[in-house]
Amino acid sequence: MTSPVTTSDRRRWFALAIVMTAAFMDLVDVTIVNIAIPSIQRDAGATVSQIQWITAGYALAFAAGLITGGRLGDIYGRKRLFLIGIAGFTLASALCGFAANPEMLVASRILQGGMAAMMVPQVLSIVHATFPAEERGKVFGLFGMIVGLGAVSGPLLGALLTEWNLFGLEWRPIFLINLPVGIAGLLLGRRFISESKAPRALKLDLVGVVLVTLGLLMLIYPLTRGRELGWPVWGHVVMGCSVLVFGALVAYEKYKTRRDGSPLIELSLFKVKSFAAGVAVQVVFGVALGVFFLVWTMYMQVGLGWTALHAGLTGVPFSIAVSAAAGISVQKLVPRFGRKVLQTGALAMIAGLLIYIWEAGRYGVGITSWQMALPLVVMGVGMGLIVAPLTDAVLSDVPREHAGSASGLINTTQQMGTALGLGLVAVVFFGKIGDHLAPTEVGHAFTDAFSNSLWYVVGVLAVIFLLMFALPGRPAQHVEGGAQDADPEAGTVEKAPELV
């Protein structure tokens, strides 16, 4: 393994800027697309299922490849995988920006998600290999700021680029903006990032990768296409069979553990009560986010007829509230109140949703951004109380030698939940909207569908509140520095929770 960069080597700060920029690019790319969806639908003529795959395809490819990407970095070198990932992400962004039809856009987004899965797991691994322990607190503080900045800037940047219609390209600049950033990151990364590998890298579990990907596709694809195809029998059969595939995955991972000790998923982690509950929370939380953010965008831009810029500015109070609450949660509240902070966050999100449902019914299509501010701020505060401390709470009872792979698995399951939530939009939102609406019916139909979807999200958050009772009452930092200081030699390193 290549020796880490010493503390006197100033090159490490250039390396940090490069990998943080790449992480920011991924965070923004998740949020920037939602705001441009109506523009994509109008300009490219995309169907409802294609619109869902533009978002769900990225999340699914990212989720399926995240653990694999981390393992590949351990085996073949984190710098090498980071450069491959950022090069592929940049190429996929170009293909998205120049997509000739919706089918090409969907395929390019799936490729983009797969390349992000190669790039993102290396970010914190490179930080660990580059910075000494005494400097990592400062570094991870900067990383937290990047997460917050990505949450705030993504929707607004997407709205501005769509509204400006640069060179008559409509929505395309939201992808093309990645090109100069990606090229610069690739060139500078080759020069300033030092290579590192795990000294005892595990073998890649290819069978596990295939089974995870197959099971997810069998679950998500019928959900996404079901309404458009009239819910055929084969769709229900395929979804039912996905359970068998996941069962086969568990059986094979047990066999792989006995044979050579290098499974894709460390099943022993699920014997830890807080970890098993935390994974369940991450999956269900991902479902809630996947449903809310897509239907919220469609409600504002299609149902209410707002411009992308109008919708983007409306979401700014939400993003600011998330960032502010996240900082206070980790620094002030969790050390004193522990698990109760996360549960308060779930209740706050429920309160915000109930206010939103009441306002949508009270004001109808005449609702304004100012009237939306209250429920969005309440929801944002609740989300901030959850996303920042959740990973540390989940990892508090996990043995240190498994902290890295556990972190990767947590993030993967949230991405799976998000993909599932995006698939469920076909049921809870589009399922309530008629196929042929008169212009005067669109606003009311979308408002009713929006309220219907929010009731489902309320139910999901109630489940999350109950699952959180299985988390530690007062999370202990068994892992040095918490989840963010997970051992990069243990496997995949976590990516911070995405704020979409």
C-alpha angles and dihedrals in degrees: 000000000000113000116255119256112268123243091251093058107098090192088083090072091055088049089051092052090051098050092041090053089052091050090049090050091055094046092050093045091059094053100033095064097057093062092051097048097101090050090050090049093052099041101038097033093232119178123233092260092048090051089053092049091051087065103023093045091058093047093046095049091046093049095046093049103039099090091039091051091053092049092049089053091052091050104038102023132284096237091052093050092044091054092046090049097048092045091051092044090053092048091048090050089055091050090050092049094050096037110149095203141003092267091058090047092053092048091047092050091053089051090048091054091049092051091048087056088058094046107039102055090057094059099080092033090058090047090054092048093046106041129057118238094257092060099044095085090062091044095051090047087059089048090055089053090052090053091052092045091051090053093051100039102041100072093037093048090048091050093049095047091048094045094048091052091205113216088348090291095132108197097354098094090068086073100030091058087073093064101077091038093050095046091050091048091050095050096042093042092058089055105039108027116088120219121246136171136185108265092224103029117187122235116261112258100221094172090054091050091052094048094048093049094045093049092050093048092049089053101040103037097062090046091053097045099030100094094044091051095043096255097286121205092246090062092059091045092051092049090050091050091053086073088059091051092052088048089053089049092055091048093048093047089054089051091047091051091053094044104048109345094243110109122159089234121037098223093188088073090071090065087071105089097211092048095049091048091046093053089051090051091050093051094047093042089052090054091053093050093045092054098041103048097047096046091043091056093046091047094054100040103033104022097040096027095232122159121249090252092051091050092045094052090047089060096052095088089053093052094046090050091051093051095045095047092046092057094047092044096058099037103038116009110040095053088057105033105021118187093008089073092061092046090049087053091055091049091048091053089050090050091050092050092049090051089049092050091050093048093047089054094041099048101025116185090346093069115129135212090250091057090051092052096082098054091041093052092047090049091045093053090050093049091048091054089055109038100051102052100026098090094049090049091051094047097044094098097034115111111254094239090063098042095104098050090041091055092051092048092051092053092044093054091051090053089049089052091050091052090049091050092051088052092050090056087081088063106036099035115017090036088066095051121083120237096234114038127173113233090253091054098051098081096049093042093052092045091053091046090048092053090046090053092049091056088058090050090050089055092049092051090050088057089049090053090055094045090054090069086076092059119095112278092226111016112228121210098238089153112065107256091001123261092332091064095051114151108263090206091063095071133267118019121221127256112216115256111279119238106214 
